[in-house]
Amino acid sequence: MKDKPNEWVSVSDLMSGVMAVVMLLLVMSVLQKTWSDVKHKQEMEQGIGAQRAKVSKMLEEIKTSLDGMQNEGLVALDSGSQKITLRDGVFNRGSACIAPAARQALATIETQVVKFLNEFSAGQVYIEGYTDNLPVARPVTNFDSFCTVYDDNFTLSAARAREARKFIVGDLKTAIARRVIVAGYGDSQPIPGVPPEDARQRRIEVRFVLADKQ
């Protein structure tokens, strides 16, 4: 007597085949998603790289403009960190008033900041003030002479960043100028390897910050 075909075996084979197809489709979907993510990441990195290259070019233009000028030493450029450092001497001693010798350098920086904000619609510029750790001996209350009033280094650093911002922003439209942000850190973030009381700690840093998407 011949064995009768087992219909359950046929159904089991069919289900195994269906599961194999489903697993194959799932694996293909995962691989496609992974490839899409990798490609998107590469495109983003290439885009950010191109943006950073443009900012570096802007910083080089500032350097070229300042080369040979009497106030050249007031400004230091760091293309890697995408920032400009305004050194001690940009402001009158113990004051938030911009020194006359620094105005030409700031005018050059203003040109590039405006160019950056117009070219990168989501870009931001941070103007950050820093001081040494020498305490303020007595409160300063004569605004006309010092362009601010202050009784500690945090207030002075913020006032200096504010005055630099006012100069750099110039006649920018309000909507664009809002992307220029001020902060004062006092002596809380000293330059590593430099004594906290050193004059090099007294500085303003202008940082160009790019968004992930433009």
C-alpha positions in Angstrom: 0.0 0.0 0.0 1.4 3.3 -1.0 1.9 6.0 1.6 -0.6 8.8 1.2 1.0 12.2 0.7 1.1 14.1 4.0 -0.6 17.5 3.4 0.9 18.9 6.5 4.4 18.3 5.1 3.4 20.4 2.0 2.0 23.2 4.1 5.2 23.1 6.3 7.4 23.4 3.2 5.2 26.3 1.9 5.5 28.1 5.2 9.2 27.6 5.3 9.5 29.1 1.8 7.3 32.1 2.7 9.4 32.7 5.9 12.6 32.6 3.8 11.2 35.2 1.4 10.1 37.4 4.3 13.5 37.2 6.0 15.2 38.0 2.7 13.0 41.0 2.2 13.7 42.1 5.8 17.4 41.8 5.4 17.3 43.7 2.1 15.2 46.5 3.8 17.7 46.8 6.6 20.7 46.9 4.2 18.9 49.5 2.1 18.2 51.7 5.2 21.9 51.3 6.3 23.2 52.3 2.9 20.8 55.3 2.8 22.0 56.4 6.3 25.6 56.0 5.3 25.1 58.0 2.1 23.2 60.7 3.9 26.0 61.0 6.5 28.6 61.2 3.8 26.7 64.0 2.1 26.3 65.9 5.3 30.0 65.6 6.1 30.9 66.8 2.6 28.5 69.7 3.0 29.9 70.7 6.4 33.4 70.3 5.1 32.7 72.7 2.3 31.1 75.2 4.7 34.1 75.0 7.0 36.4 75.6 4.1 34.5 78.8 3.2 34.8 80.0 6.8 38.5 79.3 6.8 38.9 81.3 3.6 37.1 84.2 5.3 39.5 84.0 8.2 42.4 84.0 5.8 41.0 87.1 4.2 41.0 88.8 7.6 44.6 87.8 8.1 45.6 89.2 4.7 43.8 92.5 5.4 45.6 92.9 8.7 49.1 91.8 7.6 51.5 94.7 7.9 49.1 96.9 9.9 50.2 98.5 13.1 47.4 96.8 15.0 48.0 93.3 13.4 49.1 91.9 16.8 45.7 92.6 18.4 44.1 89.8 16.4 44.9 86.0 16.4 43.2 83.6 13.9 42.5 79.9 14.4 41.1 78.3 11.3 40.8 74.9 13.0 38.6 76.2 15.7 36.9 78.7 13.3 37.5 81.6 15.7 39.2 85.0 16.0 40.8 86.1 19.3 40.9 89.8 20.1 43.9 90.2 22.4 44.5 92.4 25.4 44.8 96.0 24.1 41.6 96.0 22.1 40.0 97.7 25.0 41.3 100.5 27.3 42.7 99.1 30.5 39.9 98.2 33.0 37.3 99.5 30.5 34.8 98.2 27.9 35.6 101.1 25.6 37.3 100.0 22.4 40.8 101.4 22.0 41.2 103.7 18.9 44.1 101.4 17.6 41.7 98.4 17.5 38.9 100.0 15.4 40.5 99.2 12.0 41.0 95.6 13.0 37.4 95.3 14.2 36.1 96.9 10.9 37.9 94.2 9.0 36.3 91.5 11.2 32.9 93.2 10.8 33.1 92.8 7.0 33.7 89.0 7.3 31.1 88.5 10.0 28.4 90.2 7.8 29.5 88.0 4.9 29.3 84.9 7.0 25.8 85.7 8.3 24.5 86.5 4.9 26.0 83.4 3.3 25.0 80.9 6.0 21.4 81.5 6.9 21.5 79.3 10.0 25.0 80.2 11.0 25.7 82.0 14.3 28.5 84.1 15.7 29.4 83.9 19.4 31.3 86.8 20.9 32.7 85.7 24.2 34.6 87.8 26.8 37.3 86.5 29.2 39.5 88.1 31.9 42.4 87.2 34.1 41.8 86.2 37.7 42.9 89.5 39.2 39.9 90.7 41.3 38.3 94.1 40.6 39.7 96.4 43.3 36.7 98.7 43.5 33.4 99.1 41.6 33.5 101.2 38.4 30.5 103.4 38.1 31.5 106.0 35.5 29.8 104.8 32.4 30.8 107.7 30.2 34.5 107.0 30.8 34.4 103.1 30.9 31.5 102.3 28.6 30.0 100.1 31.4 29.6 99.8 35.1 31.0 96.7 36.9 32.2 95.3 40.1 33.6 91.9 39.0 35.3 90.3 36.1 32.2 88.5 34.8 30.4 91.8 34.3 33.5 93.4 32.7 33.9 90.5 30.3 30.3 90.5 29.3 30.4 94.3 28.7 33.5 94.0 26.5 31.8 91.3 24.5 28.7 93.5 24.2 30.8 96.5 22.9 32.6 94.3 20.4 29.2 93.0 19.2 27.8 96.5 18.8 30.8 97.5 16.6 30.8 94.2 14.6 27.1 94.1 14.0 27.1 97.6 12.6 24.0 98.3 10.5 22.8 94.7 10.1 19.1 94.1 10.1 17.7 93.0 13.4 16.7 89.5 12.3 20.3 88.8 11.1 21.9 90.6 14.1 20.0 88.2 16.5 22.4 85.5 15.4 25.3 87.3 16.9 25.3 86.1 20.6 27.2 87.6 23.5 28.6 85.8 26.6 30.9 86.8 29.5 32.9 84.1 31.2 35.2 86.3 33.4 38.1 84.2 34.7 36.2 80.9 34.7 37.8 79.5 31.4 41.5 80.4 31.4 43.7 79.4 28.4 45.4 76.1 29.3 49.1 76.4 30.1 48.9 80.2 30.6 49.0 81.6 34.2 45.5 82.7 35.2 46.8 86.2 36.1 48.6 86.6 32.7 47.4 89.5 30.4 46.9 86.9 27.6 43.8 85.7 29.5 42.2 89.1 28.8 40.6 88.5 25.4 37.5 88.4 23.3 36.8 85.3 21.1 34.6 85.5 18.0 33.5 82.0 17.0 31.8 81.1 13.8 29.3 78.3 14.4 27.8 76.4 11.4 24.5 74.5 11.6 24.2 70.9 10.4 21.9 72.1 7.7 21.8 75.3 5.7 
